[in-house]
Amino acid sequence: MLRWMVLARRLDAECITLANEGELITYPGFEGQEGAQVGAAFALGTDDIVFPTFRELAMAIVRGVDPVAYLRYHRGTWHGAPYDPIVSGFAPICVPTGTQLPHAVGWALGAKLDGSDAVAIGCIGDGATSEGDFHEAANLAAVWDAPLVILCQNNGWAITTPLAEQLRGEIVRRADGYGFPGIRVDGNDVLAVHQVTRDAVRRARGGDGPTLIEAITYRIGPHSTNDDASRYRDAREVELARELDPITRFRAFLLAERVADEGFVLACEREAEALAMRVREALVATPPPPVDDLFAFVYVEPPSSFEAQRREATRQAGEPPRA
Ligand SMILES: Cc1ncc(C[n+]2csc(CCOP(=O)(O)OP(=O)(O)O)c2C)c(N)n1
């Protein structure tokens, strides 16, 4: 888990640099959330699936998603899943806040009807728990005992809106209203997140329905590379959050317990550096796909107006007409 957290953080930092260089259009960083993401991802089996927001790159790489493919979305050269969601068990990146949860419930119910014991984990931010989609998904999952885990990474802010201005109650207690368990966990403690997610996955797999996990964490960086968080966040708040860093803490624990040594930590850091460089080079060298691909997966039976747009776009791009 430490290795993945270190890889994820280095990759995240590289993505921010790539965005600042104009190689990514925009990028939502997750520094500080590695513990929540890696701990939860480690609790899943190969047949399970993550329904992510736009901020789950750490979960994606743990699931085996190729980061170069993943980042094509942020580079603006492909749609929400520039990888195979079924093979990786990682559904398309979801930018509309909250809409991934009804998808996760639908998938979970489908798995149940198929007689599979697979579980869906739907990720959500604290802000998105104010969306109707969250509530509709939670209610449906509850009444139909969907094998679903809702992982809310409560990172304190929804862009400029702090938690206190988002809701009056507590996120974790929202589960009470729907009649399933809610559990709050220290999202900066990777082992704690792993444990509660494993329990929730086991519960879902056993047919006992959904669980809501509220992982309390903090997003050290701005909402995205297009945002200046210093305009609305107090610098002291960020400094305090740094002291709770999930990687520093887990590393110290592993070293103190002699589960890992400095050599292992160094090897993780070297691997992370190599990964960041490999991803940078491969991403920048990846050509944009044919314009025609943009139109390929939209309709089973495309309307004629759409076909006309397709022809015009490919003509403008200088691509040969489709057979
Ligand atoms: C349906 C919808 N409404 C508004 C937005 C604009 N928007 C993007 S991110 C965001 C805030 C999300 O906050 P939160 O759910 O806490 O997730 P975080 O970004 O903090 O990880 C908003 C309002 C959107 N993407 N989709």
PDBQT file of the ligand as one rigid body, heavy atoms in Angstrom, charges set to zero:
ROOT
HETATM    1  C1  LIG A 401     -23.831  18.156 -11.848  1.00  0.00    +0.000 C 
HETATM    2  C2  LIG A 401     -22.652  19.075 -11.663  1.00  0.00    +0.000 A 
HETATM    3  N1  LIG A 401     -22.820  20.251 -11.035  1.00  0.00    +0.000 NA
HETATM    4  C3  LIG A 401     -21.754  21.065 -10.853  1.00  0.00    +0.000 A 
HETATM    5  C4  LIG A 401     -20.516  20.711 -11.307  1.00  0.00    +0.000 A 
HETATM    6  C5  LIG A 401     -19.322  21.644 -11.111  1.00  0.00    +0.000 C 
HETATM    7  N2  LIG A 401     -18.453  21.041 -10.096  1.00  0.00    +0.000 N 
HETATM    8  C6  LIG A 401     -17.360  20.349 -10.432  1.00  0.00    +0.000 A 
HETATM    9  S1  LIG A 401     -16.563  19.743  -9.107  1.00  0.00    +0.000 SA
HETATM   10  C7  LIG A 401     -17.649  20.454  -8.044  1.00  0.00    +0.000 A 
HETATM   11  C8  LIG A 401     -17.496  20.315  -6.556  1.00  0.00    +0.000 C 
HETATM   12  C9  LIG A 401     -17.294  18.901  -6.150  1.00  0.00    +0.000 C 
HETATM   13  O1  LIG A 401     -17.030  18.849  -4.784  1.00  0.00    +0.000 OA
HETATM   14  P1  LIG A 401     -16.952  17.474  -4.062  1.00  0.00    +0.000 P 
HETATM   15  O2  LIG A 401     -18.095  16.620  -4.436  1.00  0.00    +0.000 OA
HETATM   16  O3  LIG A 401     -16.753  17.734  -2.611  1.00  0.00    +0.000 OA
HETATM   17  O4  LIG A 401     -15.652  16.791  -4.695  1.00  0.00    +0.000 OA
HETATM   18  P2  LIG A 401     -14.151  17.299  -4.684  1.00  0.00    +0.000 P 
HETATM   19  O5  LIG A 401     -13.953  18.097  -5.933  1.00  0.00    +0.000 OA
HETATM   20  O6  LIG A 401     -13.949  18.109  -3.452  1.00  0.00    +0.000 OA
HETATM   21  O7  LIG A 401     -13.304  16.070  -4.698  1.00  0.00    +0.000 OA
HETATM   22  C10 LIG A 401     -18.635  21.130  -8.743  1.00  0.00    +0.000 A 
HETATM   23  C11 LIG A 401     -19.746  21.863  -8.115  1.00  0.00    +0.000 C 
HETATM   24  C12 LIG A 401     -20.383  19.471 -11.950  1.00  0.00    +0.000 A 
HETATM   25  N3  LIG A 401     -19.207  19.022 -12.374  1.00  0.00    +0.000 N 
HETATM   26  N4  LIG A 401     -21.469  18.668 -12.109  1.00  0.00    +0.000 NA
ENDROOT
TORSDOF 0
